[in-house]
Amino acid sequence: MARLKIILISCLLGWSLAEAGVQVRQYSFINDGQIYGYWTLDESSGIYVSPIVKWRTGTLVNGGTWVQGKQGNGLLLAGGSSQWVNFGNCLNLDTYNFSCACWVKFTDDQRGTLVSKYGSKGFYLARYTDKKIFIKIRDASTNVSVWGGTVEAGVWTHIVVTADRSNPTTGAKIYINTQLSGEGQLGTGSISDTAPLKFGEVASSSYLYGIIDEVLLIRRILTPAEIQELYDYKKERITME
């Protein structure tokens, strides 16, 4: 008998079937029109990274390995081989509020970038050599970094940054495993730039040594409840003969 695969989504508001083994995440905000893109990184082969919620497909640069991730598969990037994902110039953040979330498991203590859209302006999310997470948000007149707590290698960690562009004093916030870990100032001007959106690299440097999974970009501030929802997500595959 054909095998019927059902994906049960728990800790959320509903559940969804998957097409031909593709795993679907049914977060309460999954149909939010403000989502730029949501990449589950569940591919098992090939050089393309496709979103499950609208937007742009990326291309692996210098390779990458599909491995077990936090949820389903994830993408292992070897910073020593300058591996990253290129989505091209496809994101206009301008003066919008935004949030960026992902799971990561660092494989060593090198400095490494998670997500970036950064040239002369823009933003990037990274870990420094002291293991601290930081976000840089740069407009034409403000260029500062906001620092969070430390993240060790070898441990799955959920990281969320939110940017309230109307709050220049404490508008940038970093959450590590749902807990507010740092906050600070940011500029309120446009951060639009022609640099590509990237996973795992910024400005041809600071390559990621680790596995990245479940990347979300959304044009608004995620609420504490939504951050908790992303962190708590569980799924179970039930196979029926």
C-alpha positions in Angstrom: 0.0 0.0 0.0 1.2 3.5 -0.8 2.8 5.1 2.2 0.8 8.1 3.4 3.1 10.7 5.1 1.5 13.1 7.5 3.3 15.9 9.2 1.8 16.7 12.5 2.5 20.2 13.6 2.2 20.7 17.4 2.8 23.7 19.7 1.1 25.8 17.0 -2.4 26.8 15.9 -2.9 24.2 13.3 -1.5 21.5 11.1 -0.8 21.0 7.4 -0.2 18.1 5.0 3.0 18.0 3.1 3.3 17.5 -0.6 5.5 14.5 -1.7 7.5 14.6 1.5 8.1 18.3 1.6 7.8 19.5 5.2 5.4 22.4 5.8 5.6 24.7 8.8 2.2 26.0 9.8 3.0 28.9 12.1 0.2 31.2 13.1 1.7 34.0 11.0 2.8 31.9 8.0 0.4 33.7 5.6 1.4 37.2 6.9 1.7 39.4 3.8 4.7 41.1 5.4 7.0 38.0 5.1 9.9 38.6 2.8 10.9 35.0 2.7 11.0 31.8 4.8 13.6 29.2 3.9 13.4 25.8 5.7 16.6 24.6 4.1 15.1 21.1 3.8 16.7 20.4 0.4 18.7 17.2 0.3 20.8 17.8 -2.8 21.6 20.4 -5.5 22.8 23.9 -5.4 19.6 25.9 -5.0 17.9 27.1 -1.8 14.2 27.7 -2.3 11.7 29.4 0.0 8.5 27.8 1.1 6.8 31.2 1.5 7.3 33.4 -1.6 10.3 35.3 -2.7 13.8 34.5 -4.1 15.7 31.2 -4.6 19.3 31.3 -3.7 22.4 29.6 -5.2 25.2 27.9 -3.3 28.5 29.5 -3.9 31.6 27.2 -3.5 29.4 24.4 -2.3 27.7 23.5 0.9 26.4 20.2 2.4 22.8 19.3 3.2 22.8 17.7 6.6 20.5 17.0 9.5 19.2 20.4 10.7 17.2 21.6 13.7 14.0 20.8 11.8 14.4 18.4 8.9 17.5 19.2 6.9 19.8 22.2 7.3 22.8 23.7 5.4 26.3 23.1 6.5 28.6 25.9 5.3 32.4 25.5 5.6 33.8 28.9 6.2 37.3 27.8 5.3 36.1 27.0 1.8 34.3 30.4 1.5 30.9 28.8 1.2 27.7 30.9 1.2 24.3 31.4 -0.4 23.7 34.2 -2.9 20.1 35.5 -3.4 21.0 38.5 -5.5 19.8 42.1 -5.0 16.3 41.3 -4.1 15.4 42.9 -0.8 14.4 46.5 -0.2 14.4 47.3 3.5 14.4 51.1 3.1 13.0 52.5 6.4 10.8 49.5 7.2 10.7 47.7 10.5 12.0 44.1 10.1 12.8 40.9 11.9 15.2 38.1 11.1 15.2 34.7 12.7 17.2 31.5 12.3 18.5 28.4 14.0 22.3 27.9 13.9 24.8 25.4 15.2 28.3 26.8 14.9 31.1 24.2 14.3 33.9 26.3 15.7 34.7 29.6 17.3 35.6 31.6 14.1 33.7 34.9 13.4 30.8 34.0 11.1 27.9 35.7 9.4 24.4 34.3 9.4 22.4 36.6 7.2 23.4 39.8 5.5 22.2 42.5 3.1 25.0 44.9 3.5 27.1 47.2 1.3 27.5 50.9 2.0 24.2 50.5 3.9 22.1 47.6 5.1 22.3 45.1 7.9 24.0 41.9 8.9 23.7 39.4 11.7 26.8 37.6 12.9 28.9 36.1 15.7 32.2 37.7 16.7 35.4 35.9 17.7 34.5 36.4 21.4 31.3 34.2 20.6 29.0 37.2 21.0 26.1 37.6 18.6 25.7 41.1 17.1 23.6 43.0 14.6 24.8 45.9 12.5 22.2 48.2 11.0 23.7 51.0 8.9 22.1 54.0 7.2 23.8 57.0 5.6 24.5 58.6 8.9 24.5 55.9 11.6 26.8 52.9 11.7 26.7 51.0 15.0 26.6 47.4 16.2 24.3 46.1 18.9 25.7 43.2 21.0 24.0 40.2 22.5 25.2 37.3 24.6 27.6 34.5 23.7 26.7 31.4 21.8 28.9 28.2 22.0 29.8 26.0 19.1 28.1 22.6 18.9 24.8 23.6 20.3 21.6 24.4 18.3 20.7 28.0 19.1 17.7 30.1 18.0 18.5 33.7 17.2 16.1 36.5 16.4 16.8 40.2 15.8 14.1 42.9 15.5 14.5 46.4 14.2 12.1 49.1 15.2 13.2 51.9 12.8 11.1 54.5 14.7 13.1 54.0 17.9 16.7 55.2 17.4 17.6 54.6 21.1 16.7 50.9 21.7 15.1 49.9 18.4 17.5 47.0 17.7 17.0 43.9 19.8 18.6 40.5 19.9 16.9 37.4 21.3 18.8 34.2 22.0 16.6 31.2 22.7 13.6 33.6 23.2 15.4 35.7 25.8 16.2 39.3 25.2 20.0 39.3 25.1 20.9 42.8 24.0 19.4 46.1 22.6 20.7 49.3 21.4 20.5 52.2 18.9 20.0 52.2 15.2 19.5 54.7 12.4 16.1 55.7 11.2 17.2 56.5 7.6 16.9 54.2 4.6 19.2 51.1 4.6 18.4 50.1 1.0 21.5 49.0 -0.9 22.3 47.1 -4.1 24.4 44.4 -2.3 22.9 40.9 -2.5 21.1 39.1 0.2 23.4 36.4 1.6 23.4 33.5 4.0 26.8 32.8 5.5 28.9 35.8 4.4 29.2 39.5 4.4 31.4 41.8 2.2 33.5 38.8 0.9 34.5 37.9 4.5 33.3 36.6 7.8 32.2 33.3 6.4 30.0 31.0 8.6 31.4 27.8 10.0 28.3 25.9 10.9 24.8 24.7 10.1 22.0 27.2 9.4 18.3 26.3 9.4 14.8 27.8 9.3 15.6 31.4 8.2 12.8 33.9 8.3 12.8 37.5 7.1 9.6 39.6 7.8 8.9 43.3 7.3 7.6 43.9 10.8 8.6 43.3 14.4 8.0 39.7 15.7 6.1 39.7 19.0 7.5 37.8 22.0 4.7 35.2 21.5 5.8 34.7 17.8 9.4 34.3 18.8 8.4 31.7 21.4 6.3 30.0 18.7 9.3 29.7 16.4 11.4 28.4 19.2 8.9 25.8 20.4 8.1 24.4 17.0 7.9 20.6 17.0 6.9 18.2 14.3 6.5 14.4 14.1 6.3 12.3 11.0 3.6 9.6 11.2 3.8 6.9 8.6 0.7 4.8 7.8 0.7 1.7 5.6 
